[in-house]
């Protein structure tokens, strides 16, 4: 039902995404969502059930988007990191939703209970690239987590600096070059192994 709802009323989904990204789960207000979506509580609750279920539907749809929109290639993790950087730049709300889920729901461990669904194909591909000597050895999950963290260096969750699409293209290009180089070096196979 939540999947149908996410595709069923785009106005509710868009308004709720903005609300949850800005205020988190606890701070989001259904009244603001229905006003922004130009709908009513009955319709929202009819689609989603309650505020928690609405957040879940939006959050899991955002995970699906990141999983499917940013193609993964274990033999070119540097390019994957750059594509993630670009996705975070164009959709900062996706990172903010994940951050709220981390803060308010799962402070430790995997961000989602069924993480295998999102990660298994990536972890298998990293392990295969490691076996082939294309990338450094180490726990495939840790390699993936490190690359993701590097891609988020300028994201809305950075404790140093959050980038915006309004910055000059040349600034983003410099960051992409730096990110690509740093990830390439970080995952390069160890010498003499």
Secondary structure by P-SEA (a helix, b strand, c coil): caaaaaaccaaaaaaaaaaaaccccccccaaaaaaaacccaaaaaaacccaaaaaaaaaaaaaaaaaccbbbbcccaaaaaaaaaaaaaacaaaaaaaaaaaaccccccccccccccccaaaaaaaaaaaaacccccccaaaaaaaaaaaaaccccccccccccccccaaaaaaaaaaaaaaaaaaacccccc
